[in-house]
């Protein structure tokens, strides 16, 4: 109920408000909140005052209090009145009450308190360059009353104590002093507050623009990524058929004319077949790379030992031909993404088999360590090794080692591994010694039980 009442007052009083500075915006809302509280206070304090004024025959005070109540209601509830008019109406009401208390009742204390209150309200609700108005209002009021007392113009009014000019000047000078001090200090404070508010608004606008720009950039990046993924998929798919035809005819050419051509022609045909096969493998790897997208499913419990055993069946021919040995230790089930983990291991094992040292059976070992914040996996091999200058380059697209007497890849396998680990929130790195082998280390985050 109270919130609806406050909203009703704000909608009426702020309907004519124009764009203002941050501090003026704050002043206007503070004034409207004050108006909202003024009406209940009038019912609590002003109406009993009207009754007592009438009983005690203080007719001027009764009349002015009635006017004050009516003006307050008009200010709060009548629409389409400019906000500055509402402010000055309230100022004049309070000023009038203070003047009536002093002039008709001779009550210096409450009357001067009203005048001081109006001074503070004017400083709070008016712009800084108008803060001095309250001081001149109070100065003029004190001078006028001093002249009225000096010339005995109000001494014959009823219910007045004996007026003393010296006493009045002594008391009213405090009002003038406080008005002057408030007119000087409060605007200074507000000017700093205004600068702070302006900076805050400026930062908020910059933040809002930055957020909009960031969102727009993210949308553009996402759109470009989708376009790139679609383009990669379409290209890799559409290129496979003509490349398969080229490879097939080259194979037929090699079979039909092998031995009938000179050695140089046979070499050229072999180069063409090998190049076509490598192009086909590159397209397949590129297609696989493009299919690695964002994670959409929840992690599930996976068994790394089972995945490793399945991959040994996948590489069974190469393992037998090279007499390779694949071992493991400490592989325990954990929550993750089986498909991504399988592709990751598949490419690392394929890389280890491909770059095995000539004349030495490959030995590949996979270990797992729980480090509290993540899992550390290490795949060790005894292959040809990698020079230190290639430690970072091998994870970049199409970057591959060129070793004599060892197989050459497409440069996509380790790039796929890097993309998967980054997408899963992990890291991957390599340490190696040429001629002795390499250790590929990667981390995966620990997921809690999602069930």
N, C-alpha and C positions, 0 to 999 in steps of 0.2 A: 504493500500500500504506500509506504513512504517512498520507495524507489520510483513508483509510478508518479507520485506527486512531484518529486524532484525532476523527473524527465519532462513532465508537463510544464513546469516553470521554465526549464532550460529551452524547450522548444518555442515557448512564447517570447522569452526575452532575447534569445539569440537569433531569432528569425531574420532580423534586419542587419545582422552583423556582416561586415565586409572582411576581406582578407586582411589579417593583421600580423604584426611581428609576433614572435614566440612569447615575449613578455606581455604584450597587450592581450594576446590570446589568453594567457594565464590570468591577467587582471580581470578580464571580462567574465571568465568562469568563476573566479573567486567572488565577484560582485553578485552574480546570479545565485551562487550557493548561499551568500549572505541574505539575499532577498527571500530565498526559500525558508530560511530559519527565522527571518524577521516576522513573518505572519503568525506562526505559533507563539512567538514571544510577545507579540502585540496582544494576543488573546489572553496570555497569562499575566502580563504586567500592565499593559496600557488600559485595558477595560476596567480593572479595579481602580486604576488611577482616575479614570473618568468619573466613576461613581463617587470616589472620595472628594474630587474637585467640586462636583455638584453639591454634595452634602455640606462641604465647608465653604460654599459660596465663592469658590475661585473660578468665576465664570470665564475670564480670559483663558486660563489654563484649560478649562473644560472644552472651550471652543477650539483652541489650537490642538489639543490632543485628539479631538474628533476629526479635525482636518488631517492630522498626521496619519491616523488610522485609515481614513478614506484614500489618501494619496498612496499609502503603502499597498493597499489592495489594488488600486489602479495600476501602479507600477508592476505588480506581480502578475496580474491576470488579464490585463487589456492588451491585445495583440497590436502589431504594426506600429508600435512606438519605438523610435530610435533608441538604442541602448544608452547613448550619451544623455538623452533627455531623462531617461529613467534614473541615471546616476545623479544628475543635478537635482531632480525632484527629491530624492532621498537626502541629499546634502542639505537642501533648504529646509526640509522637515526637521531634521535634527538641529540645524542652526536656529530655527524658529523656536523649538522647545527650550533650548538653552537661553535664548533671549527673553522668552516669557518668564522662565524661572527667575531670572535676574531682575527684570523690569517690574513685573507685577507681584512677585512674591518676595523679592529681596534676598533670595537664597543663593549666595555666592557660590558655595561648594558644588552642588549638583549642576548649576548653570554653567560654571566654568568647565566642569568635567564634560558636559555635553559639547561645548565648543572645542575642547581638546580632542574629543573623540571624532568630531567631524574633521578636524585637521588630519588626523591619522587616516581616516577613511578616504579623504581626498587624495592624500599622498599615495595610498595603496591602489586606488582605482583609476586615477588619472595618469596620463603620460608624465615622464620625468620632467619635461620642460614646462609643465603646469603645476609643479609641486609648490612653487612659491605662492600660489593663489591663496592657499589656506592661511599662510602667515599674514598676508595683507588683510584677509577677512578678519582674523582675530585682532590684528592691530587696529583696524578701523572700528571694530566693535568696542574695544577697550577705550579708544579715544572718544567715541560718541557717548558712552556711558560716563566717562570722566567729565565731559562737558555738561551732560544732563545733571550730574550730581553737583558740579561746581555752580551752575546757575539755578539750582534748586527747582529744576523742571519736573522732577519726579518725587520730591520730598512730600508732597501732599497726598500721594496715593495711599489707599488704605492698606493695613496689614504690613506696612514696611517698618523695619527698625530704623533707628536713626542712622542716616548714611554719612559715612566719613570718607572724604576724598582721598586722604592719605592711606587709609585702610584699603580702599578700593585699588589704588595704584599699586600698593604693595602686593596685593593678591593677584591682580591681573597681570603684573609684570612677569610673574612665573609662567602664566599662560603664553605670553609673547615669547619668552625665552625658550620654552619647550617647543612651541610651534616653529621657531627659527631653527632650533637644533634638529628637529625631525625633518624639516624641509630640506636641510642640508645633508643629513646622514643617510636617511632612507633612500633617496634617489641615488646616492653613491653606491649603496649596497645593491640596489636594483640594476644599476648600470653594469655592475660586474655579473649579476645574475643573468642579465639579458645577453651579455657576451657569451656566457657559458651556455645559455639556451640556444643561441644562434649557432655556436659551434656544434652543439649536440644535434640540432636539426640538420646542419650541413653534413655531419657525419652519417646521420640516418639516411639522408638523401643519397649520399655517396654509396652507402652500404646497399640501399635499395637498387640503385643503378647497377652496382657491381653484381648484386644477386641476379637481377634480370639479365645482365650481360652474360653471367656465368651459366644461367639456365639456358639461354639462347645458344651459347657455345656448346654446352653439353648436348643439346638437341641436335645441333649441326654435326658434332662429332659422332653421335650415335647414328645419325642419318648417313654420314659418310662411311662409317664402319659397315652398316647394313648394305650400302651400295657396293663397297669393296668386297664384302663377303659374297654377295650375289654375283658380282662380276667374276670373282675368282672361281666360284662354283660353276658358273656358266662356261667360262673359258676352259677350265679343266675338263668339264664334261664334253664340250663340243670338240675339243682338240683330240680327245682319245680316239674317236672313230677314224679320222683321216690318218692319225699317227699309227693306228693299228694296221691300216691298209698299207701304209708305206713300209712298216716293219715286215708285214707279211710278204710283200712283193720283193723286198730285199732278201728275205730268207729264201724265197723261191729262186731268185737270181743267183744266190750263193750256191744253192744245191744243184741247180741245173748246169751252171757254167763253171763250177769249181773244178780246177784242173785243166780246163780248156783255155783259160786266160793266163796271161803271164802273172808273175808273182806280184807285181805292182798293182795290177787290177784286182787280184784277190785281196790284197791289203786294203785297198780303197773300199771294197765291198764290206770287209770286216769292220772298218772304221764306221761306215755308214750304219751298219746293223747295231753296233755298240752305241753309237750316238742316238739312234732312234729308241733303243731300249732304255737308255739313260733318260731321255726326254720323257718317255712314258712313266718311268719311276718318279721323275720330278713332278709331273702333272698329278700323279696319284698322291704324292706327299703334300703338294700344294692344296689339293682338294681336302685332304685330312686336316691340314692346318686351318683352313677356312671354316671347318665344321666345329672347331673348338670355340664355343660361345660362352655366354654367361651361365652361371650356375642357377638352375631353377628348382632343383629338388633338394630335399633335406638329406643330410648325411646319414648313412646306414652303417651297420656293423659289417666290416669286411675282414677277410682272412688273407693277409699278405702271403702266407705260406702256400695256400691253395692257388692264388693267382700266379705265384712263381712256378709252381708245378705245371699249371696250364700252359704257361709261356715256354717251358722246356719241351712240351709236346709240339708247340708251334715251331720251335727252332730245332726240331729233332734231327732233320737232315744235316744241317750245318754242324750241330753238336757232334754227330757221328763222324762226319767227314773230317772235321778238324780235331776229333778226339777231345773235345772241350769238357770241362768239369765245372758245374755250377753248384755252389754250396750256399748255405745260409745259417744264421744263428739269431736267436732272440726275436724271431718274428712272431708277434702276438697280435691277435685281433684288435682292431681299433675302429672308431667311427670316422668315416670318410666317404669318398666317392669311388666305387670300384672301377667304373669304366675309365675314369681319368687316371687312376693309379695304375691300371693295367697298361694303358697306352704309354704312360710315363716309363714304366719298367721295360716295356717292349722295346722302346727306342734306345734306352740305355744299354740293354743287353745286345741289341742288334749292332750298336756302335762298338761295343766291346768285342764282339765276334768279328766284325768287319775289319777292325784295326788290330787284330791279333798279330803277334810277332811271327814272322816266317820261321818254320822249323821248330816252333815251341807250342805245345798244346795250350790252348787258352784256359786259364783258371779265373773264374768269375765268382765273387763272393759278395753276398748281400747281408748287411747287418742293420739292426734297428735299436735305437736307444731312446728311452723316455727321459726327457730333460725337464719335466715339470711344466714348462710353458708350451712345448711342442715336441714332435717326434723328429729325431735325426736319423736319416737313412744314409748308408754309405755303400756304394757299389764299387768294389775293387777289382781291377783286372791286371794281368801281367803282359799287356800289349806293348805296342811300339812306343807309347808315351807321347806327350805333347810338350812342345817348347813353351816356356813361360809367356812369350809374347802373344800366344794364341789363346790364353786362358779365358779372355773375355770375348774374343772374336768368334769362337766356335759356337756360341749360343745365338749368333746373329743369323738371320735368314740368308741362305745361299753361301754362307762361309764354310768352307770345307778344307780339310788338310790334304795336301798333295804329297803323298809318300810313295816312294818307289817300292815296288814289289808288294804293295798292299792295296786292298780294294779302295776305290774312291766312291764317296757317297754323293747325295744330291745337295747336302748342306741344309737339309730340312729337319732331320731327326732331332738334333739337340735344340733347334729353334722351337720345335713342338714341345719338348720337355720344358724349356724355359717358359713358354706361354702357359702351360698347365700349372706349373709351380707358382707363377705370379698370380694366376687367376684364383688359385686355392689359398692364397695368402702366405705362401712359403717362399723360400729362397733356394737357389742352387749355385754351386761353385765347384771348381775342380782343382785338384793338386796333382802334379804329375812329375815324373822323372823320365827323361828320354831313354828308351831302351829297357826300362824296368816295369813300366806300367802307370796306370792312373787310378785316382780315387775320385769318383763323382759323389759329392755330398749334397743332399737336399733335405729341407725341413718341410713338415706339414703341420698345420695347427691342430690343437687338441679340441675336439668337439665333445660336449657333454651328451649324455644319453637323451635323445630327443623323444623317446617313447614315454 
